[in-house]
Amino acid sequence: MKLETERLILRDFVADDWQRVLEYQSDPLYLRYYEWTERTPEAAQEFVGWFLDHQQQEPRIKFQPTVVLKSSNQRSGTTASVWTKQMPSRQV
């Protein structure tokens, strides 16, 4: 999955994204909103692994792309969407 705007790219995670995830999840501004006080490489790899697992679901109902700044190719976070049978179909 890949969506683009003028400034951003929303795309599926790939396994190598864990290093950038570790960077932003180690930032004190990020950590203040979560129960953990630090992040490890293993935790970041597990975090990305959840999204890689979601990509393999059939039918796929969980979408959690990474947000990439086009100008720098820097991953700046993630967003989420869950589709259920109760939700009406939408075209994108």
C-alpha positions as CSV (number, residue, x, y, z in Angstrom):
1,M,0.0,0.0,0.0
2,K,1.3,3.5,-0.9
3,L,-0.5,6.8,-0.8
4,E,1.2,10.1,-1.7
5,T,0.4,13.8,-1.0
6,E,2.5,16.8,-2.0
7,R,4.7,16.5,1.1
8,L,4.2,12.9,2.4
9,I,4.2,9.3,1.5
10,L,2.2,6.7,3.5
11,R,3.5,3.2,2.8
12,D,3.7,-0.2,4.3
13,F,6.5,-0.9,6.7
14,V,9.4,-2.9,5.6
15,A,11.7,-4.9,8.0
16,D,14.5,-2.3,7.8
17,D,12.3,0.5,9.2
18,W,12.9,-0.7,12.7
19,Q,16.0,1.5,13.0
20,R,14.1,4.7,12.3
21,V,11.3,3.6,14.6
22,L,13.9,3.1,17.4
23,E,15.1,6.7,16.8
24,Y,11.8,8.4,17.1
25,Q,10.5,6.1,19.8
26,S,13.6,6.9,21.9
27,D,12.9,10.6,21.7
28,P,11.8,12.0,25.2
29,L,8.9,13.9,23.5
30,Y,7.6,10.6,22.2
31,L,8.2,8.6,25.4
32,R,6.3,11.0,27.6
33,Y,3.0,9.6,26.1
34,Y,3.8,5.9,26.7
35,E,4.3,3.7,29.7
36,W,7.8,2.6,28.8
37,T,10.8,4.8,29.6
38,E,13.2,3.5,27.0
39,R,13.1,1.5,23.8
40,T,15.5,-1.3,22.7
41,P,16.3,-2.5,19.2
42,E,14.4,-5.7,20.0
43,A,11.3,-3.7,21.0
44,A,11.5,-1.7,17.7
45,Q,11.9,-4.8,15.7
46,E,8.9,-6.4,17.4
47,F,6.8,-3.2,16.8
48,V,7.6,-3.3,13.1
49,G,7.0,-7.0,13.0
50,W,3.4,-6.5,14.1
51,F,2.8,-4.4,11.0
52,L,4.5,-6.8,8.8
53,D,2.2,-9.5,10.2
54,H,-0.9,-7.3,9.5
55,Q,0.2,-7.1,5.8
56,Q,-0.1,-10.8,5.5
57,Q,-3.7,-11.1,6.7
58,E,-6.4,-12.3,4.3
59,P,-8.5,-10.3,4.1
60,R,-6.4,-7.5,5.3
61,I,-8.2,-5.3,7.8
62,K,-5.4,-3.6,9.7
63,F,-3.4,-0.9,7.9
64,Q,-0.7,0.9,9.8
65,P,1.6,2.7,7.3
66,T,4.7,4.6,8.1
67,V,4.7,8.3,7.3
68,V,7.6,9.4,5.2
69,L,8.6,13.1,4.5
70,K,9.2,13.3,0.7
71,S,11.8,16.1,1.0
72,S,14.2,14.1,3.2
73,N,12.9,10.5,2.8
74,Q,12.7,10.5,6.6
75,R,10.2,8.4,8.4
76,S,8.4,10.5,10.9
77,G,5.9,8.2,12.5
78,T,2.9,6.0,11.8
79,T,-0.9,6.1,11.5
80,A,-3.5,3.4,11.8
81,S,-6.8,2.3,10.2
82,V,-8.8,-0.8,10.9
83,W,-11.6,-2.0,8.6
84,T,-14.3,-4.2,9.9
85,K,-17.3,-5.8,8.2
86,Q,-19.6,-3.3,9.8
87,M,-17.9,-0.4,8.0
88,P,-19.3,0.6,4.6
89,S,-17.0,0.2,1.6
90,R,-15.0,3.2,0.5
91,Q,-13.0,3.9,-2.6
92,V,-9.7,5.6,-2.2
